[in-house]
Amino acid sequence: MCQKLKKSELIESENQADKLLGIGEVAKLLNTTTRTIRYYEELGMVYPFRVDCKGPRRYDSRHIAILRFHLRCRKLGISIKELTEISRSYYHVDCKLGDKLVLETLDKHLGEVEKKLEVLEEIRKGLLDMIEYEKENSVTQGGPAAPPNHPARKRRQKK
């Protein structure tokens, strides 16, 4: 899908504050690749302006905001599939539904991150306990602390 732009609109827009940028300029501005931007276009996540459907892609501030949103979401672990669904709801259904879907997706990911943090905190506590145990027991035993009935501890005691 391509948004056709009349040449007069292109000239008019370039003279205004909201300048249209080429794909390379946008990629550089967003610190991404032209390949990523084209991929997002193929998936229907962004629709750049074109003078004709085979002409160069042109992006305004609205396109840049959409791309920035998608790139940030990807860095936060939101999948391409989820972003595609969000984009489709914005472009083809209703912006309010898109807003709702964004919030639901972000809430879902926040919940997943909080669960992972709980697991990591348990691992952290376990590691701290082991470190403390090793500090207290390995110094007096001459090596890594083995449980009281462990064969390694019995060998040490025989020496």
C-alpha positions as CSV (number, residue, x, y, z in Angstrom):
1,M,0.0,0.0,0.0
2,C,1.4,3.4,-0.9
3,Q,0.2,6.8,-0.1
4,K,0.4,8.8,-3.3
5,L,1.6,12.3,-3.0
6,K,1.1,14.9,-5.7
7,K,4.2,16.7,-6.8
8,S,2.7,20.0,-5.7
9,E,2.1,18.6,-2.2
10,L,5.7,17.3,-2.1
11,I,7.1,20.8,-3.0
12,E,4.7,22.5,-0.6
13,S,5.6,20.1,2.2
14,E,9.3,20.5,1.7
15,N,8.9,24.2,2.1
16,Q,7.1,23.8,5.4
17,A,8.5,23.0,8.8
18,D,7.4,19.4,8.5
19,K,10.0,18.4,5.9
20,L,9.8,15.0,4.1
21,L,12.9,12.9,4.5
22,G,14.2,10.1,2.4
23,I,14.6,6.6,3.8
24,G,18.4,7.0,4.3
25,E,17.9,10.2,6.2
26,V,15.3,8.6,8.4
27,A,17.4,5.5,9.1
28,K,20.3,7.7,10.1
29,L,18.1,9.8,12.3
30,L,16.7,6.8,14.1
31,N,20.0,4.9,14.2
32,T,18.6,1.9,12.3
33,T,18.9,0.5,8.8
34,T,17.0,1.2,5.6
35,R,16.4,-2.6,5.5
36,T,14.5,-2.4,8.9
37,I,12.4,0.4,7.6
38,R,11.6,-1.4,4.4
39,Y,10.7,-4.5,6.4
40,Y,8.3,-2.5,8.6
41,E,6.7,-1.2,5.4
42,E,6.4,-4.7,4.0
43,L,4.6,-5.7,7.1
44,G,2.2,-2.8,7.0
45,M,3.6,-1.1,10.1
46,V,4.3,2.2,8.3
47,Y,3.2,3.6,5.0
48,P,5.6,6.3,3.6
49,F,4.5,8.9,1.0
50,R,5.5,8.4,-2.6
51,V,5.0,10.6,-5.7
52,D,4.1,7.3,-7.4
53,C,4.1,3.8,-6.0
54,K,7.6,3.1,-7.5
55,G,9.1,6.4,-6.5
56,P,11.3,7.2,-3.6
57,R,9.9,6.8,-0.1
58,R,9.3,10.1,1.8
59,Y,8.7,10.3,5.6
60,D,7.2,13.1,7.6
61,S,7.4,13.6,11.4
62,R,4.3,11.4,11.9
63,H,6.1,8.5,10.1
64,I,9.2,9.1,12.2
65,A,7.2,9.0,15.4
66,I,5.7,5.7,14.4
67,L,9.0,4.2,13.4
68,R,10.6,5.4,16.7
69,F,7.7,3.8,18.6
70,H,8.2,0.5,16.8
71,L,12.0,0.5,17.3
72,R,11.6,1.3,21.0
73,C,9.1,-1.5,21.4
74,R,11.4,-4.0,19.8
75,K,14.2,-3.0,22.2
76,L,11.7,-3.6,25.0
77,G,11.0,-7.2,23.8
78,I,7.7,-6.6,22.0
79,S,7.4,-9.0,19.0
80,I,7.0,-8.0,15.4
81,K,3.8,-9.9,15.4
82,E,2.4,-7.8,18.2
83,L,3.6,-4.6,16.6
84,T,2.0,-5.6,13.3
85,E,-1.4,-6.2,15.1
86,I,-1.1,-2.8,16.7
87,S,-0.3,-1.1,13.4
88,R,-3.2,-2.8,11.7
89,S,-5.6,-1.7,14.3
90,Y,-4.4,1.9,13.9
91,Y,-4.4,2.0,10.2
92,H,-7.3,-0.2,9.3
93,V,-9.7,-0.4,12.2
94,D,-9.7,2.4,14.8
95,C,-7.1,4.5,16.6
96,K,-8.9,4.0,20.0
97,L,-8.6,0.2,19.5
98,G,-5.0,0.7,18.6
99,D,-4.4,2.7,21.9
100,K,-6.2,0.0,23.9
101,L,-4.0,-2.7,22.2
102,V,-0.8,-0.8,22.9
103,L,-1.7,-0.5,26.6
104,E,-2.7,-4.2,26.8
105,T,0.5,-5.3,25.1
106,L,2.7,-3.1,27.4
107,D,0.9,-4.3,30.5
108,K,1.4,-7.9,29.4
109,H,5.1,-7.4,28.9
110,L,5.4,-5.6,32.2
111,G,3.9,-8.5,33.9
112,E,6.3,-10.9,32.2
113,V,9.2,-8.8,33.2
114,E,8.1,-8.6,36.8
115,K,7.8,-12.4,36.9
116,K,11.3,-12.7,35.5
117,L,12.6,-10.2,38.1
118,E,11.0,-12.3,40.9
119,V,12.8,-15.4,39.6
120,L,16.1,-13.5,39.3
121,E,15.7,-12.2,42.8
122,E,15.3,-15.7,44.1
123,I,18.4,-16.8,42.2
124,R,20.3,-13.8,43.6
125,K,19.3,-14.7,47.2
126,G,20.4,-18.3,46.6
127,L,23.8,-17.2,45.3
128,L,24.3,-14.8,48.2
129,D,23.4,-17.6,50.6
130,M,25.9,-20.0,48.9
131,I,28.6,-17.3,49.0
132,E,28.1,-16.8,52.7
133,Y,28.1,-20.5,53.4
134,E,31.3,-21.0,51.4
135,K,33.0,-18.1,53.1
136,E,32.1,-19.5,56.5
137,N,32.9,-23.1,55.8
138,S,35.6,-23.3,53.1
139,V,38.3,-21.4,55.1
140,T,38.2,-23.8,58.0
141,Q,38.1,-26.9,55.8
142,G,40.7,-25.9,53.2
143,G,38.6,-25.8,50.1
144,P,35.0,-25.6,48.8
145,A,32.6,-26.5,51.6
146,A,31.1,-30.0,51.2
147,P,27.9,-30.9,53.1
148,P,28.7,-32.7,56.4
149,N,28.2,-36.3,55.1
150,H,29.8,-35.7,51.7
151,P,32.7,-38.1,50.8
152,A,35.0,-35.1,50.0
153,R,34.7,-33.9,53.6
154,K,35.5,-37.4,54.9
155,R,38.6,-37.6,52.8
156,R,39.8,-34.2,54.2
157,Q,39.3,-35.4,57.7
158,K,41.3,-38.6,57.2
159,K,44.4,-36.6,56.0
